[in-house]
Amino acid sequence: MAAQERVNKAIRGATRQQQKPGLLTRAGWLLRLLRWTGSVVLLCAVGYGVSLWFQQQLQRPVQSVQINGEFLRVSREELAERVYQAMGNSFMKLDLNAIREGLEQDPWVDQVQVTRRWPDQLAITVTEHRPIARWGESDALNQRGELIRLQDGTVPENLLTGLPRLSGVAGSEQEVMASYYTLAKILGEAGLQLGALRRDATGSWAMEINDQVPVRIGRDQMLDRVKRLLKIYNSQLRVRWADVASIDLRYTNGVAVGWQSGAAVGVRG
């Protein structure tokens, strides 16, 4: 009987020892659950805070606009007015392309860069066209030979003073400008200034030297004919240049010179 009692006690003790690991396992699982739940709650709170902050930033207004550039023909005030009309109230929702395209509507604006500067500034850099010549009656060409379309009466005359006068059919701007540079260089070596160059719809060229002497060149051999003129100028016309009224280069071996007196003579070169 005593032996049986000892056996029963041993069995109950073993049972209690086997139950202890199960309780520890459940306690550990509960602890992990609490930690996971806490992490989720924390992440949710952080996410909500970030979302709230982001929403606030979306509604944040622009506090300042900086417009940079070298302004000779464009009004900084007029550009600023266009920006304020286009930018709306939200810094983050600004349509930068719309602002850029709006500013480039000004005929003298060549390029525009628009960037955000955190937290609430708008930075704009404007580059003006640099006109190198008049084109036709009222337009101009920039440094790349691109057409600058100007509205009649909106550009003060002094902004175009001194520029050479070029003209031609639509699409010939760069060809005419390249020819102008070539002729201006060789005429300049003789002390003559090319004031105007034009090409008509038939392809015939004409120019004006020193803003006083019109010269008809013709369609072909433009460079050779101008070089022939320079040869005759250096040998015969230089001393009488003030008396020259017009020149026609459309001849094979010489030129026709019209004088201020009204007489016209042929000069061989």
C-alpha positions in Angstrom: 0.0 0.0 0.0 2.8 2.4 0.9 4.6 1.4 -2.2 1.5 2.1 -4.3 1.2 5.6 -2.6 4.7 6.4 -3.6 4.1 5.4 -7.2 0.9 7.6 -7.3 2.8 10.6 -5.9 5.6 10.1 -8.5 3.0 10.0 -11.3 1.3 13.2 -10.1 4.6 15.0 -9.8 5.5 14.0 -13.3 2.2 15.3 -14.6 2.7 18.7 -12.9 6.2 18.9 -14.5 4.8 18.1 -17.9 2.1 20.8 -17.5 4.6 23.7 -16.8 6.1 23.8 -20.4 2.6 24.2 -21.8 1.8 27.2 -19.7 5.1 28.8 -20.6 4.4 28.3 -24.3 1.0 29.9 -24.0 2.4 32.9 -22.1 5.1 33.4 -24.7 2.6 33.3 -27.5 0.5 35.9 -25.7 3.5 38.1 -25.2 4.4 38.0 -28.9 0.8 38.8 -29.8 0.9 41.8 -27.6 4.1 43.0 -29.1 2.8 42.5 -32.7 -0.4 44.3 -31.8 1.6 47.2 -30.3 3.8 47.4 -33.5 0.8 47.5 -35.7 -0.8 50.2 -33.6 2.4 52.2 -33.7 2.8 51.8 -37.5 -0.8 52.9 -37.9 -0.3 56.0 -35.8 2.9 56.9 -37.7 1.1 56.3 -41.0 -1.8 58.5 -39.9 0.6 61.2 -38.8 2.5 61.1 -42.1 -0.7 61.2 -44.1 -2.0 64.2 -42.1 1.3 66.0 -42.6 1.3 65.2 -46.3 -2.3 66.6 -46.6 -1.2 69.7 -44.9 1.7 70.1 -47.3 -0.6 69.7 -50.2 -2.6 72.6 -49.0 0.4 74.7 -48.1 0.3 78.0 -50.1 3.3 79.5 -52.0 5.0 82.1 -49.8 7.4 83.6 -52.3 8.2 83.6 -56.0 11.7 84.4 -57.3 12.1 85.4 -61.0 15.7 85.5 -62.1 17.2 86.6 -65.4 18.7 89.4 -67.3 15.8 91.5 -68.5 16.3 93.9 -71.4 13.1 93.4 -73.4 10.8 91.5 -70.9 9.1 93.1 -67.9 9.7 91.2 -64.7 6.5 92.7 -63.3 4.4 91.4 -66.1 6.0 87.9 -65.8 5.3 87.9 -62.1 1.6 88.8 -62.7 1.3 85.9 -65.1 2.8 83.5 -62.5 0.4 84.6 -59.8 -2.5 84.1 -62.1 -1.5 80.6 -63.0 -0.1 79.1 -59.8 -3.3 78.7 -57.6 -3.1 78.3 -53.8 -1.2 75.0 -53.2 2.5 74.7 -53.4 2.6 70.9 -54.0 -0.2 71.0 -56.6 1.5 73.6 -58.8 1.4 72.8 -62.5 5.0 73.8 -63.4 4.5 73.0 -67.1 1.5 75.3 -67.3 3.5 78.1 -65.6 6.4 77.6 -68.0 4.3 77.5 -71.1 2.4 80.6 -70.0 5.6 82.6 -69.6 6.9 81.4 -72.9 3.9 83.1 -74.6 5.8 86.3 -74.3 7.5 86.8 -77.8 10.8 87.9 -76.2 11.0 84.9 -73.8 13.3 82.1 -75.2 13.5 79.6 -72.3 11.9 79.2 -68.9 12.9 76.9 -66.0 10.5 76.5 -63.1 11.4 74.6 -59.9 10.0 74.2 -56.4 12.2 75.1 -53.5 11.2 73.5 -50.2 9.2 74.3 -48.3 7.1 77.0 -50.1 9.2 78.9 -52.7 8.9 78.9 -56.5 12.1 79.7 -58.4 11.9 80.8 -62.0 14.8 81.5 -64.4 13.9 83.3 -67.6 16.2 83.6 -70.7 15.4 86.2 -73.2 15.8 85.8 -77.0 18.9 87.7 -78.1 17.9 89.3 -81.4 20.6 89.5 -84.0 18.6 90.8 -86.9 15.2 92.1 -88.0 13.1 89.8 -90.1 10.7 91.2 -92.6 8.6 94.2 -91.6 8.0 93.5 -87.9 9.7 90.3 -86.7 13.2 89.4 -85.6 15.7 86.5 -85.6 17.4 85.2 -82.5 21.0 83.9 -82.1 20.0 80.5 -83.5 18.2 81.9 -86.6 14.8 81.2 -85.1 11.9 83.5 -85.8 10.7 85.9 -83.0 7.2 86.9 -83.9 6.5 90.4 -82.6 3.2 92.2 -82.4 3.1 95.5 -84.3 3.5 98.4 -82.1 4.3 96.5 -78.9 8.1 96.6 -79.2 9.8 100.0 -78.8 11.9 100.8 -81.9 15.0 101.4 -79.8 15.1 97.7 -78.9 15.8 96.9 -82.6 18.0 99.8 -83.4 21.2 98.9 -85.3 20.2 95.4 -86.2 20.6 94.3 -89.8 17.5 93.8 -91.9 16.9 90.3 -93.3 13.9 89.0 -95.2 12.9 85.9 -97.2 10.1 83.4 -97.7 8.8 81.5 -94.7 11.2 78.8 -93.6 14.3 80.5 -95.1 15.3 82.3 -91.9 18.4 80.2 -91.1 19.6 80.1 -94.8 19.4 83.9 -95.0 21.1 84.4 -91.7 24.0 82.1 -92.7 24.4 84.0 -96.0 24.3 87.3 -94.1 27.2 86.2 -91.8 29.3 85.0 -94.9 28.8 88.2 -96.8 29.1 90.5 -93.8 32.5 89.0 -93.1 34.0 89.5 -96.6 32.5 93.0 -97.0 33.8 93.9 -93.5 37.3 93.1 -94.6 37.0 95.9 -97.2 35.5 98.3 -94.6 32.0 97.9 -95.9 29.0 97.2 -93.7 26.2 94.9 -94.8 23.0 96.6 -93.6 20.4 94.4 -95.3 20.0 91.1 -97.1 16.9 89.6 -98.7 15.9 86.7 -100.9 12.6 86.9 -102.8 10.2 84.2 -103.8 12.1 83.6 -107.1 15.4 82.9 -105.2 17.0 86.2 -106.3 19.3 87.9 -103.7 19.7 91.6 -103.0 21.6 93.5 -100.3 22.2 97.0 -99.0 25.7 98.3 -98.2 26.3 101.0 -95.6 22.6 101.6 -95.4 22.7 103.6 -98.6 23.7 101.6 -101.7 21.3 98.8 -102.9 22.9 96.0 -104.7 21.2 93.4 -106.9 23.0 90.1 -106.8 20.7 87.6 -108.7 19.9 84.0 -108.1 23.3 82.3 -108.9 26.9 82.6 -107.9 26.2 85.0 -105.1 29.6 84.7 -103.4 31.6 85.0 -106.7 29.6 88.1 -107.7 30.2 89.8 -104.4 33.9 89.1 -104.6 33.9 90.6 -108.0 32.2 93.7 -106.6 35.0 94.0 -103.9 37.6 93.8 -106.6 36.0 96.6 -108.5 35.4 98.5 -105.3 39.1 98.4 -104.3 40.3 99.3 -107.8 37.8 101.9 -108.9 34.8 102.6 -106.7 36.4 103.3 -103.3 37.4 106.9 -104.2 33.9 107.6 -105.6 31.8 105.6 -103.2 29.8 108.6 -102.0 28.6 109.1 -105.6 27.3 105.5 -106.0 23.5 105.2 -106.0 23.1 101.5 -106.9 24.9 98.4 -108.2 23.8 95.5 -110.3 25.9 92.4 -110.2 23.8 90.3 -112.6 26.4 90.3 -115.3 29.1 87.8 -116.4 32.2 89.9 -116.5 31.4 93.2 -114.7 28.9 95.2 -112.8 26.5 98.1 -113.6 26.8 101.1 -111.4 24.2 103.8 -111.0 25.5 107.2 -109.9 23.9 109.9 -107.8 23.8 112.1 -110.9 21.4 109.7 -112.5 23.9 108.2 -115.0 24.5 104.5 -115.2 27.7 102.9 -116.5 29.1 99.5 -116.8 32.3 98.7 -115.0 34.4 95.6 -116.0 36.2 93.7 -113.3 
